[in-house]
Amino acid sequence: MKTGWLGRYHLRASFPLSANTLRDMEGTELAVLDQFSTRFSKLQDAMGAKLFPAVLELTKEQGEFSAFLDKLYRLEKIGAILSAEHWLLLREMRNESRMITPR
């Protein structure tokens, strides 16, 4: 059985994450989790700033989408994303994780 990067750093047993799990993490585990979180944040920011507006432009969607929420709901409507609510939940979780500071 092939293991991914989570298996190699023994993080698989830590999921789903909890306050206790995070408190007990050390060294490499925290570094890997922090790197994952940072990269996910950058990916989500880039998608929101570049990819989503490009999709709306390419599909010639009519209307003004100045608010990010408007863009999300239109992207959901045309099938570019599965759920605006899910995207918002992931964004909220990401923002909350930024407030957690490592020891």
Phi and psi restraints in degrees (range 20) as a CNS / XPLOR table:
assign (resid 1 and name C) (resid 2 and name N)
       (resid 2 and name CA) (resid 2 and name C) 1.0 -82.1 20.0 2
assign (resid 2 and name N) (resid 2 and name CA)
       (resid 2 and name C) (resid 3 and name N) 1.0 135.2 20.0 2
assign (resid 2 and name C) (resid 3 and name N)
       (resid 3 and name CA) (resid 3 and name C) 1.0 -108.6 20.0 2
assign (resid 3 and name N) (resid 3 and name CA)
       (resid 3 and name C) (resid 4 and name N) 1.0 145.3 20.0 2
assign (resid 3 and name C) (resid 4 and name N)
       (resid 4 and name CA) (resid 4 and name C) 1.0 -86.4 20.0 2
assign (resid 4 and name N) (resid 4 and name CA)
       (resid 4 and name C) (resid 5 and name N) 1.0 -171.1 20.0 2
assign (resid 4 and name C) (resid 5 and name N)
       (resid 5 and name CA) (resid 5 and name C) 1.0 -63.2 20.0 2
assign (resid 5 and name N) (resid 5 and name CA)
       (resid 5 and name C) (resid 6 and name N) 1.0 -28.7 20.0 2
assign (resid 5 and name C) (resid 6 and name N)
       (resid 6 and name CA) (resid 6 and name C) 1.0 -64.1 20.0 2
assign (resid 6 and name N) (resid 6 and name CA)
       (resid 6 and name C) (resid 7 and name N) 1.0 -41.5 20.0 2
assign (resid 6 and name C) (resid 7 and name N)
       (resid 7 and name CA) (resid 7 and name C) 1.0 -64.9 20.0 2
assign (resid 7 and name N) (resid 7 and name CA)
       (resid 7 and name C) (resid 8 and name N) 1.0 -39.5 20.0 2
assign (resid 7 and name C) (resid 8 and name N)
       (resid 8 and name CA) (resid 8 and name C) 1.0 -63.8 20.0 2
assign (resid 8 and name N) (resid 8 and name CA)
       (resid 8 and name C) (resid 9 and name N) 1.0 -31.2 20.0 2
assign (resid 8 and name C) (resid 9 and name N)
       (resid 9 and name CA) (resid 9 and name C) 1.0 -102.4 20.0 2
assign (resid 9 and name N) (resid 9 and name CA)
       (resid 9 and name C) (resid 10 and name N) 1.0 13.8 20.0 2
assign (resid 9 and name C) (resid 10 and name N)
       (resid 10 and name CA) (resid 10 and name C) 1.0 58.6 20.0 2
assign (resid 10 and name N) (resid 10 and name CA)
       (resid 10 and name C) (resid 11 and name N) 1.0 28.5 20.0 2
assign (resid 10 and name C) (resid 11 and name N)
       (resid 11 and name CA) (resid 11 and name C) 1.0 -87.4 20.0 2
assign (resid 11 and name N) (resid 11 and name CA)
       (resid 11 and name C) (resid 12 and name N) 1.0 -20.3 20.0 2
assign (resid 11 and name C) (resid 12 and name N)
       (resid 12 and name CA) (resid 12 and name C) 1.0 -53.0 20.0 2
assign (resid 12 and name N) (resid 12 and name CA)
       (resid 12 and name C) (resid 13 and name N) 1.0 -40.6 20.0 2
assign (resid 12 and name C) (resid 13 and name N)
       (resid 13 and name CA) (resid 13 and name C) 1.0 -69.1 20.0 2
assign (resid 13 and name N) (resid 13 and name CA)
       (resid 13 and name C) (resid 14 and name N) 1.0 -14.6 20.0 2
assign (resid 13 and name C) (resid 14 and name N)
       (resid 14 and name CA) (resid 14 and name C) 1.0 -85.3 20.0 2
assign (resid 14 and name N) (resid 14 and name CA)
       (resid 14 and name C) (resid 15 and name N) 1.0 -8.5 20.0 2
assign (resid 14 and name C) (resid 15 and name N)
       (resid 15 and name CA) (resid 15 and name C) 1.0 -99.1 20.0 2
assign (resid 15 and name N) (resid 15 and name CA)
       (resid 15 and name C) (resid 16 and name N) 1.0 143.2 20.0 2
assign (resid 15 and name C) (resid 16 and name N)
       (resid 16 and name CA) (resid 16 and name C) 1.0 -70.4 20.0 2
assign (resid 16 and name N) (resid 16 and name CA)
       (resid 16 and name C) (resid 17 and name N) 1.0 148.5 20.0 2
assign (resid 16 and name C) (resid 17 and name N)
       (resid 17 and name CA) (resid 17 and name C) 1.0 -69.7 20.0 2
assign (resid 17 and name N) (resid 17 and name CA)
       (resid 17 and name C) (resid 18 and name N) 1.0 147.8 20.0 2
assign (resid 17 and name C) (resid 18 and name N)
       (resid 18 and name CA) (resid 18 and name C) 1.0 -140.0 20.0 2
assign (resid 18 and name N) (resid 18 and name CA)
       (resid 18 and name C) (resid 19 and name N) 1.0 170.8 20.0 2
assign (resid 18 and name C) (resid 19 and name N)
       (resid 19 and name CA) (resid 19 and name C) 1.0 -59.3 20.0 2
assign (resid 19 and name N) (resid 19 and name CA)
       (resid 19 and name C) (resid 20 and name N) 1.0 -40.7 20.0 2
assign (resid 19 and name C) (resid 20 and name N)
       (resid 20 and name CA) (resid 20 and name C) 1.0 -65.1 20.0 2
assign (resid 20 and name N) (resid 20 and name CA)
       (resid 20 and name C) (resid 21 and name N) 1.0 -42.4 20.0 2
assign (resid 20 and name C) (resid 21 and name N)
       (resid 21 and name CA) (resid 21 and name C) 1.0 -61.8 20.0 2
assign (resid 21 and name N) (resid 21 and name CA)
       (resid 21 and name C) (resid 22 and name N) 1.0 -46.3 20.0 2
assign (resid 21 and name C) (resid 22 and name N)
       (resid 22 and name CA) (resid 22 and name C) 1.0 -63.3 20.0 2
assign (resid 22 and name N) (resid 22 and name CA)
       (resid 22 and name C) (resid 23 and name N) 1.0 -40.3 20.0 2
assign (resid 22 and name C) (resid 23 and name N)
       (resid 23 and name CA) (resid 23 and name C) 1.0 -63.2 20.0 2
assign (resid 23 and name N) (resid 23 and name CA)
       (resid 23 and name C) (resid 24 and name N) 1.0 -33.4 20.0 2
assign (resid 23 and name C) (resid 24 and name N)
       (resid 24 and name CA) (resid 24 and name C) 1.0 -85.7 20.0 2
assign (resid 24 and name N) (resid 24 and name CA)
       (resid 24 and name C) (resid 25 and name N) 1.0 -9.7 20.0 2
assign (resid 24 and name C) (resid 25 and name N)
       (resid 25 and name CA) (resid 25 and name C) 1.0 -72.2 20.0 2
assign (resid 25 and name N) (resid 25 and name CA)
       (resid 25 and name C) (resid 26 and name N) 1.0 149.1 20.0 2
assign (resid 25 and name C) (resid 26 and name N)
       (resid 26 and name CA) (resid 26 and name C) 1.0 -139.5 20.0 2
assign (resid 26 and name N) (resid 26 and name CA)
       (resid 26 and name C) (resid 27 and name N) 1.0 165.2 20.0 2
assign (resid 26 and name C) (resid 27 and name N)
       (resid 27 and name CA) (resid 27 and name C) 1.0 38.3 20.0 2
assign (resid 27 and name N) (resid 27 and name CA)
       (resid 27 and name C) (resid 28 and name N) 1.0 -112.6 20.0 2
assign (resid 27 and name C) (resid 28 and name N)
       (resid 28 and name CA) (resid 28 and name C) 1.0 -61.0 20.0 2
assign (resid 28 and name N) (resid 28 and name CA)
       (resid 28 and name C) (resid 29 and name N) 1.0 -40.2 20.0 2
assign (resid 28 and name C) (resid 29 and name N)
       (resid 29 and name CA) (resid 29 and name C) 1.0 -59.7 20.0 2
assign (resid 29 and name N) (resid 29 and name CA)
       (resid 29 and name C) (resid 30 and name N) 1.0 -46.6 20.0 2
assign (resid 29 and name C) (resid 30 and name N)
       (resid 30 and name CA) (resid 30 and name C) 1.0 -65.0 20.0 2
assign (resid 30 and name N) (resid 30 and name CA)
       (resid 30 and name C) (resid 31 and name N) 1.0 -39.9 20.0 2
assign (resid 30 and name C) (resid 31 and name N)
       (resid 31 and name CA) (resid 31 and name C) 1.0 -63.8 20.0 2
assign (resid 31 and name N) (resid 31 and name CA)
       (resid 31 and name C) (resid 32 and name N) 1.0 -43.4 20.0 2
assign (resid 31 and name C) (resid 32 and name N)
       (resid 32 and name CA) (resid 32 and name C) 1.0 -66.1 20.0 2
assign (resid 32 and name N) (resid 32 and name CA)
       (resid 32 and name C) (resid 33 and name N) 1.0 -45.1 20.0 2
assign (resid 32 and name C) (resid 33 and name N)
       (resid 33 and name CA) (resid 33 and name C) 1.0 -63.3 20.0 2
assign (resid 33 and name N) (resid 33 and name CA)
       (resid 33 and name C) (resid 34 and name N) 1.0 -40.9 20.0 2
assign (resid 33 and name C) (resid 34 and name N)
       (resid 34 and name CA) (resid 34 and name C) 1.0 -64.4 20.0 2
assign (resid 34 and name N) (resid 34 and name CA)
       (resid 34 and name C) (resid 35 and name N) 1.0 -41.8 20.0 2
assign (resid 34 and name C) (resid 35 and name N)
       (resid 35 and name CA) (resid 35 and name C) 1.0 -64.8 20.0 2
assign (resid 35 and name N) (resid 35 and name CA)
       (resid 35 and name C) (resid 36 and name N) 1.0 -41.7 20.0 2
assign (resid 35 and name C) (resid 36 and name N)
       (resid 36 and name CA) (resid 36 and name C) 1.0 -60.5 20.0 2
assign (resid 36 and name N) (resid 36 and name CA)
       (resid 36 and name C) (resid 37 and name N) 1.0 -47.0 20.0 2
assign (resid 36 and name C) (resid 37 and name N)
       (resid 37 and name CA) (resid 37 and name C) 1.0 -61.6 20.0 2
assign (resid 37 and name N) (resid 37 and name CA)
       (resid 37 and name C) (resid 38 and name N) 1.0 -43.0 20.0 2
assign (resid 37 and name C) (resid 38 and name N)
       (resid 38 and name CA) (resid 38 and name C) 1.0 -63.5 20.0 2
assign (resid 38 and name N) (resid 38 and name CA)
       (resid 38 and name C) (resid 39 and name N) 1.0 -45.7 20.0 2
assign (resid 38 and name C) (resid 39 and name N)
       (resid 39 and name CA) (resid 39 and name C) 1.0 -67.5 20.0 2
assign (resid 39 and name N) (resid 39 and name CA)
       (resid 39 and name C) (resid 40 and name N) 1.0 -38.3 20.0 2
assign (resid 39 and name C) (resid 40 and name N)
       (resid 40 and name CA) (resid 40 and name C) 1.0 -63.3 20.0 2
assign (resid 40 and name N) (resid 40 and name CA)
       (resid 40 and name C) (resid 41 and name N) 1.0 -42.2 20.0 2
assign (resid 40 and name C) (resid 41 and name N)
       (resid 41 and name CA) (resid 41 and name C) 1.0 -61.1 20.0 2
assign (resid 41 and name N) (resid 41 and name CA)
       (resid 41 and name C) (resid 42 and name N) 1.0 -45.0 20.0 2
assign (resid 41 and name C) (resid 42 and name N)
       (resid 42 and name CA) (resid 42 and name C) 1.0 -64.1 20.0 2
assign (resid 42 and name N) (resid 42 and name CA)
       (resid 42 and name C) (resid 43 and name N) 1.0 -40.6 20.0 2
assign (resid 42 and name C) (resid 43 and name N)
       (resid 43 and name CA) (resid 43 and name C) 1.0 -62.8 20.0 2
assign (resid 43 and name N) (resid 43 and name CA)
       (resid 43 and name C) (resid 44 and name N) 1.0 -46.7 20.0 2
assign (resid 43 and name C) (resid 44 and name N)
       (resid 44 and name CA) (resid 44 and name C) 1.0 -64.4 20.0 2
assign (resid 44 and name N) (resid 44 and name CA)
       (resid 44 and name C) (resid 45 and name N) 1.0 -40.4 20.0 2
assign (resid 44 and name C) (resid 45 and name N)
       (resid 45 and name CA) (resid 45 and name C) 1.0 -63.2 20.0 2
assign (resid 45 and name N) (resid 45 and name CA)
       (resid 45 and name C) (resid 46 and name N) 1.0 -44.0 20.0 2
assign (resid 45 and name C) (resid 46 and name N)
       (resid 46 and name CA) (resid 46 and name C) 1.0 -65.0 20.0 2
assign (resid 46 and name N) (resid 46 and name CA)
       (resid 46 and name C) (resid 47 and name N) 1.0 -40.5 20.0 2
assign (resid 46 and name C) (resid 47 and name N)
       (resid 47 and name CA) (resid 47 and name C) 1.0 -63.2 20.0 2
assign (resid 47 and name N) (resid 47 and name CA)
       (resid 47 and name C) (resid 48 and name N) 1.0 -42.3 20.0 2
assign (resid 47 and name C) (resid 48 and name N)
       (resid 48 and name CA) (resid 48 and name C) 1.0 -68.7 20.0 2
assign (resid 48 and name N) (resid 48 and name CA)
       (resid 48 and name C) (resid 49 and name N) 1.0 -35.8 20.0 2
assign (resid 48 and name C) (resid 49 and name N)
       (resid 49 and name CA) (resid 49 and name C) 1.0 -85.3 20.0 2
assign (resid 49 and name N) (resid 49 and name CA)
       (resid 49 and name C) (resid 50 and name N) 1.0 -33.5 20.0 2
assign (resid 49 and name C) (resid 50 and name N)
       (resid 50 and name CA) (resid 50 and name C) 1.0 -116.9 20.0 2
assign (resid 50 and name N) (resid 50 and name CA)
       (resid 50 and name C) (resid 51 and name N) 1.0 -52.3 20.0 2
assign (resid 50 and name C) (resid 51 and name N)
       (resid 51 and name CA) (resid 51 and name C) 1.0 -68.8 20.0 2
assign (resid 51 and name N) (resid 51 and name CA)
       (resid 51 and name C) (resid 52 and name N) 1.0 -50.0 20.0 2
assign (resid 51 and name C) (resid 52 and name N)
       (resid 52 and name CA) (resid 52 and name C) 1.0 -61.1 20.0 2
assign (resid 52 and name N) (resid 52 and name CA)
       (resid 52 and name C) (resid 53 and name N) 1.0 -47.0 20.0 2
assign (resid 52 and name C) (resid 53 and name N)
       (resid 53 and name CA) (resid 53 and name C) 1.0 -61.2 20.0 2
assign (resid 53 and name N) (resid 53 and name CA)
       (resid 53 and name C) (resid 54 and name N) 1.0 -36.1 20.0 2
assign (resid 53 and name C) (resid 54 and name N)
       (resid 54 and name CA) (resid 54 and name C) 1.0 -65.9 20.0 2
assign (resid 54 and name N) (resid 54 and name CA)
       (resid 54 and name C) (resid 55 and name N) 1.0 -40.2 20.0 2
assign (resid 54 and name C) (resid 55 and name N)
       (resid 55 and name CA) (resid 55 and name C) 1.0 -63.0 20.0 2
assign (resid 55 and name N) (resid 55 and name CA)
       (resid 55 and name C) (resid 56 and name N) 1.0 -44.7 20.0 2
assign (resid 55 and name C) (resid 56 and name N)
       (resid 56 and name CA) (resid 56 and name C) 1.0 -63.6 20.0 2
assign (resid 56 and name N) (resid 56 and name CA)
       (resid 56 and name C) (resid 57 and name N) 1.0 -37.4 20.0 2
assign (resid 56 and name C) (resid 57 and name N)
       (resid 57 and name CA) (resid 57 and name C) 1.0 -69.6 20.0 2
assign (resid 57 and name N) (resid 57 and name CA)
       (resid 57 and name C) (resid 58 and name N) 1.0 -44.9 20.0 2
assign (resid 57 and name C) (resid 58 and name N)
       (resid 58 and name CA) (resid 58 and name C) 1.0 -64.6 20.0 2
assign (resid 58 and name N) (resid 58 and name CA)
       (resid 58 and name C) (resid 59 and name N) 1.0 -32.8 20.0 2
assign (resid 58 and name C) (resid 59 and name N)
       (resid 59 and name CA) (resid 59 and name C) 1.0 -86.7 20.0 2
assign (resid 59 and name N) (resid 59 and name CA)
       (resid 59 and name C) (resid 60 and name N) 1.0 2.2 20.0 2
assign (resid 59 and name C) (resid 60 and name N)
       (resid 60 and name CA) (resid 60 and name C) 1.0 55.7 20.0 2
assign (resid 60 and name N) (resid 60 and name CA)
       (resid 60 and name C) (resid 61 and name N) 1.0 39.5 20.0 2
assign (resid 60 and name C) (resid 61 and name N)
       (resid 61 and name CA) (resid 61 and name C) 1.0 -66.5 20.0 2
assign (resid 61 and name N) (resid 61 and name CA)
       (resid 61 and name C) (resid 62 and name N) 1.0 133.5 20.0 2
assign (resid 61 and name C) (resid 62 and name N)
       (resid 62 and name CA) (resid 62 and name C) 1.0 -85.1 20.0 2
assign (resid 62 and name N) (resid 62 and name CA)
       (resid 62 and name C) (resid 63 and name N) 1.0 145.2 20.0 2
assign (resid 62 and name C) (resid 63 and name N)
       (resid 63 and name CA) (resid 63 and name C) 1.0 116.7 20.0 2
assign (resid 63 and name N) (resid 63 and name CA)
       (resid 63 and name C) (resid 64 and name N) 1.0 168.0 20.0 2
assign (resid 63 and name C) (resid 64 and name N)
       (resid 64 and name CA) (resid 64 and name C) 1.0 -100.3 20.0 2
assign (resid 64 and name N) (resid 64 and name CA)
       (resid 64 and name C) (resid 65 and name N) 1.0 123.3 20.0 2
assign (resid 64 and name C) (resid 65 and name N)
       (resid 65 and name CA) (resid 65 and name C) 1.0 -117.8 20.0 2
assign (resid 65 and name N) (resid 65 and name CA)
       (resid 65 and name C) (resid 66 and name N) 1.0 60.6 20.0 2
assign (resid 65 and name C) (resid 66 and name N)
       (resid 66 and name CA) (resid 66 and name C) 1.0 -72.3 20.0 2
assign (resid 66 and name N) (resid 66 and name CA)
       (resid 66 and name C) (resid 67 and name N) 1.0 -33.2 20.0 2
assign (resid 66 and name C) (resid 67 and name N)
       (resid 67 and name CA) (resid 67 and name C) 1.0 -86.2 20.0 2
assign (resid 67 and name N) (resid 67 and name CA)
       (resid 67 and name C) (resid 68 and name N) 1.0 137.7 20.0 2
assign (resid 67 and name C) (resid 68 and name N)
       (resid 68 and name CA) (resid 68 and name C) 1.0 -59.2 20.0 2
assign (resid 68 and name N) (resid 68 and name CA)
       (resid 68 and name C) (resid 69 and name N) 1.0 -38.2 20.0 2
assign (resid 68 and name C) (resid 69 and name N)
       (resid 69 and name CA) (resid 69 and name C) 1.0 -61.2 20.0 2
assign (resid 69 and name N) (resid 69 and name CA)
       (resid 69 and name C) (resid 70 and name N) 1.0 -39.6 20.0 2
assign (resid 69 and name C) (resid 70 and name N)
       (resid 70 and name CA) (resid 70 and name C) 1.0 -61.5 20.0 2
assign (resid 70 and name N) (resid 70 and name CA)
       (resid 70 and name C) (resid 71 and name N) 1.0 -41.1 20.0 2
assign (resid 70 and name C) (resid 71 and name N)
       (resid 71 and name CA) (resid 71 and name C) 1.0 -62.4 20.0 2
assign (resid 71 and name N) (resid 71 and name CA)
       (resid 71 and name C) (resid 72 and name N) 1.0 -45.0 20.0 2
assign (resid 71 and name C) (resid 72 and name N)
       (resid 72 and name CA) (resid 72 and name C) 1.0 -60.3 20.0 2
assign (resid 72 and name N) (resid 72 and name CA)
       (resid 72 and name C) (resid 73 and name N) 1.0 -46.9 20.0 2
assign (resid 72 and name C) (resid 73 and name N)
       (resid 73 and name CA) (resid 73 and name C) 1.0 -65.7 20.0 2
assign (resid 73 and name N) (resid 73 and name CA)
       (resid 73 and name C) (resid 74 and name N) 1.0 -35.8 20.0 2
assign (resid 73 and name C) (resid 74 and name N)
       (resid 74 and name CA) (resid 74 and name C) 1.0 -69.2 20.0 2
assign (resid 74 and name N) (resid 74 and name CA)
       (resid 74 and name C) (resid 75 and name N) 1.0 -40.2 20.0 2
assign (resid 74 and name C) (resid 75 and name N)
       (resid 75 and name CA) (resid 75 and name C) 1.0 -62.5 20.0 2
assign (resid 75 and name N) (resid 75 and name CA)
       (resid 75 and name C) (resid 76 and name N) 1.0 -38.1 20.0 2
assign (resid 75 and name C) (resid 76 and name N)
       (resid 76 and name CA) (resid 76 and name C) 1.0 -65.5 20.0 2
assign (resid 76 and name N) (resid 76 and name CA)
       (resid 76 and name C) (resid 77 and name N) 1.0 -43.7 20.0 2
assign (resid 76 and name C) (resid 77 and name N)
       (resid 77 and name CA) (resid 77 and name C) 1.0 -60.7 20.0 2
assign (resid 77 and name N) (resid 77 and name CA)
       (resid 77 and name C) (resid 78 and name N) 1.0 -37.9 20.0 2
assign (resid 77 and name C) (resid 78 and name N)
       (resid 78 and name CA) (resid 78 and name C) 1.0 -89.2 20.0 2
assign (resid 78 and name N) (resid 78 and name CA)
       (resid 78 and name C) (resid 79 and name N) 1.0 -0.3 20.0 2
assign (resid 78 and name C) (resid 79 and name N)
       (resid 79 and name CA) (resid 79 and name C) 1.0 85.2 20.0 2
assign (resid 79 and name N) (resid 79 and name CA)
       (resid 79 and name C) (resid 80 and name N) 1.0 12.9 20.0 2
assign (resid 79 and name C) (resid 80 and name N)
       (resid 80 and name CA) (resid 80 and name C) 1.0 -75.1 20.0 2
assign (resid 80 and name N) (resid 80 and name CA)
       (resid 80 and name C) (resid 81 and name N) 1.0 -29.4 20.0 2
assign (resid 80 and name C) (resid 81 and name N)
       (resid 81 and name CA) (resid 81 and name C) 1.0 -129.7 20.0 2
assign (resid 81 and name N) (resid 81 and name CA)
       (resid 81 and name C) (resid 82 and name N) 1.0 155.0 20.0 2
assign (resid 81 and name C) (resid 82 and name N)
       (resid 82 and name CA) (resid 82 and name C) 1.0 -74.0 20.0 2
assign (resid 82 and name N) (resid 82 and name CA)
       (resid 82 and name C) (resid 83 and name N) 1.0 -38.7 20.0 2
assign (resid 82 and name C) (resid 83 and name N)
       (resid 83 and name CA) (resid 83 and name C) 1.0 -155.4 20.0 2
assign (resid 83 and name N) (resid 83 and name CA)
       (resid 83 and name C) (resid 84 and name N) 1.0 124.0 20.0 2
assign (resid 83 and name C) (resid 84 and name N)
       (resid 84 and name CA) (resid 84 and name C) 1.0 -65.1 20.0 2
assign (resid 84 and name N) (resid 84 and name CA)
       (resid 84 and name C) (resid 85 and name N) 1.0 -39.1 20.0 2
assign (resid 84 and name C) (resid 85 and name N)
       (resid 85 and name CA) (resid 85 and name C) 1.0 -63.2 20.0 2
assign (resid 85 and name N) (resid 85 and name CA)
       (resid 85 and name C) (resid 86 and name N) 1.0 -40.4 20.0 2
assign (resid 85 and name C) (resid 86 and name N)
       (resid 86 and name CA) (resid 86 and name C) 1.0 -64.8 20.0 2
assign (resid 86 and name N) (resid 86 and name CA)
       (resid 86 and name C) (resid 87 and name N) 1.0 -41.9 20.0 2
assign (resid 86 and name C) (resid 87 and name N)
       (resid 87 and name CA) (resid 87 and name C) 1.0 -61.4 20.0 2
assign (resid 87 and name N) (resid 87 and name CA)
       (resid 87 and name C) (resid 88 and name N) 1.0 -43.7 20.0 2
assign (resid 87 and name C) (resid 88 and name N)
       (resid 88 and name CA) (resid 88 and name C) 1.0 -64.5 20.0 2
assign (resid 88 and name N) (resid 88 and name CA)
       (resid 88 and name C) (resid 89 and name N) 1.0 -37.7 20.0 2
assign (resid 88 and name C) (resid 89 and name N)
       (resid 89 and name CA) (resid 89 and name C) 1.0 -64.0 20.0 2
assign (resid 89 and name N) (resid 89 and name CA)
       (resid 89 and name C) (resid 90 and name N) 1.0 -44.7 20.0 2
assign (resid 89 and name C) (resid 90 and name N)
       (resid 90 and name CA) (resid 90 and name C) 1.0 -61.9 20.0 2
assign (resid 90 and name N) (resid 90 and name CA)
       (resid 90 and name C) (resid 91 and name N) 1.0 -39.2 20.0 2
assign (resid 90 and name C) (resid 91 and name N)
       (resid 91 and name CA) (resid 91 and name C) 1.0 -65.8 20.0 2
assign (resid 91 and name N) (resid 91 and name CA)
       (resid 91 and name C) (resid 92 and name N) 1.0 -41.7 20.0 2
assign (resid 91 and name C) (resid 92 and name N)
       (resid 92 and name CA) (resid 92 and name C) 1.0 -63.8 20.0 2
assign (resid 92 and name N) (resid 92 and name CA)
       (resid 92 and name C) (resid 93 and name N) 1.0 -43.8 20.0 2
assign (resid 92 and name C) (resid 93 and name N)
       (resid 93 and name CA) (resid 93 and name C) 1.0 -62.3 20.0 2
assign (resid 93 and name N) (resid 93 and name CA)
       (resid 93 and name C) (resid 94 and name N) 1.0 -41.0 20.0 2
assign (resid 93 and name C) (resid 94 and name N)
       (resid 94 and name CA) (resid 94 and name C) 1.0 -61.3 20.0 2
assign (resid 94 and name N) (resid 94 and name CA)
       (resid 94 and name C) (resid 95 and name N) 1.0 -46.1 20.0 2
assign (resid 94 and name C) (resid 95 and name N)
       (resid 95 and name CA) (resid 95 and name C) 1.0 -64.6 20.0 2
assign (resid 95 and name N) (resid 95 and name CA)
       (resid 95 and name C) (resid 96 and name N) 1.0 -38.0 20.0 2
assign (resid 95 and name C) (resid 96 and name N)
       (resid 96 and name CA) (resid 96 and name C) 1.0 -66.9 20.0 2
assign (resid 96 and name N) (resid 96 and name CA)
       (resid 96 and name C) (resid 97 and name N) 1.0 -37.3 20.0 2
assign (resid 96 and name C) (resid 97 and name N)
       (resid 97 and name CA) (resid 97 and name C) 1.0 -67.9 20.0 2
assign (resid 97 and name N) (resid 97 and name CA)
       (resid 97 and name C) (resid 98 and name N) 1.0 -25.3 20.0 2
assign (resid 97 and name C) (resid 98 and name N)
       (resid 98 and name CA) (resid 98 and name C) 1.0 -66.8 20.0 2
assign (resid 98 and name N) (resid 98 and name CA)
       (resid 98 and name C) (resid 99 and name N) 1.0 -24.9 20.0 2
assign (resid 98 and name C) (resid 99 and name N)
       (resid 99 and name CA) (resid 99 and name C) 1.0 -79.1 20.0 2
assign (resid 99 and name N) (resid 99 and name CA)
       (resid 99 and name C) (resid 100 and name N) 1.0 -16.2 20.0 2
assign (resid 99 and name C) (resid 100 and name N)
       (resid 100 and name CA) (resid 100 and name C) 1.0 -82.0 20.0 2
assign (resid 100 and name N) (resid 100 and name CA)
       (resid 100 and name C) (resid 101 and name N) 1.0 119.0 20.0 2
assign (resid 100 and name C) (resid 101 and name N)
       (resid 101 and name CA) (resid 101 and name C) 1.0 -102.0 20.0 2
assign (resid 101 and name N) (resid 101 and name CA)
       (resid 101 and name C) (resid 102 and name N) 1.0 134.5 20.0 2
assign (resid 101 and name C) (resid 102 and name N)
       (resid 102 and name CA) (resid 102 and name C) 1.0 -66.9 20.0 2
assign (resid 102 and name N) (resid 102 and name CA)
       (resid 102 and name C) (resid 103 and name N) 1.0 155.7 20.0 2
